[in-house]
Amino acid sequence: MPKFSANLSMLFNEVDFMQRFRRAKQQGFSAVEYMFPYDYPVDALRNALAENQLTQVLQNLPAGDWGAGERGIACLPGREGEFRDGVGLAIEYAQALGCDQINCLIGNTDPSVNSHQTDELVMTNLNYAAQQLAAANIRLLIEPINKYDMPDFYLQRSQQAIDLIEQICSPNIYLQYDIYHMQRMEGELTQTMERLLTKISHIQVADNPGRHEPGSGEINYDYLFSALDRMGYGGWIGCEYKPAVTTESGLSWIKKYQF
């Protein structure tokens, strides 16, 4: 059966962030993930995990000025020092929180920068992050994002991510496969996940259209979860979706898989 993680950046938004850990536990989750821990004291986060007997399975590298529209800085010239500082900060948090996976949002490209220069910068930054995380026994993940939600995002397709991983040649860089994003970009979900299974370290789910709960749209999650069981996928599946109404009222979909 699938192992589900509650994404606290998107679920339980009815309450303040630090209260979402308890809400996740009350709804039967044993694991959580969220985009950025860096606005919160690490001790407070560690206590929230311990008090609710939760495992943190994922966080992101710092991604620049999110409020200003930045979605990662790995592809932006002149931000190399900030990127490296962010890797160090992410490792500090991840080690304190027992998190063994960190996702790098590569970011939106700068159209004024030559594409070859951007590619070289991305490979240099990811290679650095992969090495630093490997030394800390933490996996580096990269995630393609669909062009409809983020038109300028550097990484948009699963094969593009795999090509980048192969070019970097690090054993410590993996694919974060978001089913919602890849349904919008390419379809062929089952075949793609089976083909790339050895490089997929984390999966996230939401339905399409709307990015709401599984079962609310066109994606056949019964089939996909059965297929993942058949493939032997043993990683976590992050619930990274926007509840159509409230988180609790929309969680009926998960009961038949987890409880």
Protein Blocks (a to p, Z undefined) as FASTA:
>chain_A
ZZddddfklgoklbcfklmmmmmmmnopabdcdfblklpcfklmmmmmmmnopacfbdcd
debjfknopabjklgghilmmmmmmmmmmmmmmmmnopabdcddfbjcdfkbcfklmmmm
mmmmmmmmmmmmmmnopacddddddfklmmmbmblbfklmmmmmmmnopakbccdddfkl
mmmmngomlmmmmmmmmmpcbdcddddehiiaehiambdfklmmmmmmmnopabdcdddd
ddfkbmklmmmmmmmmmZZ
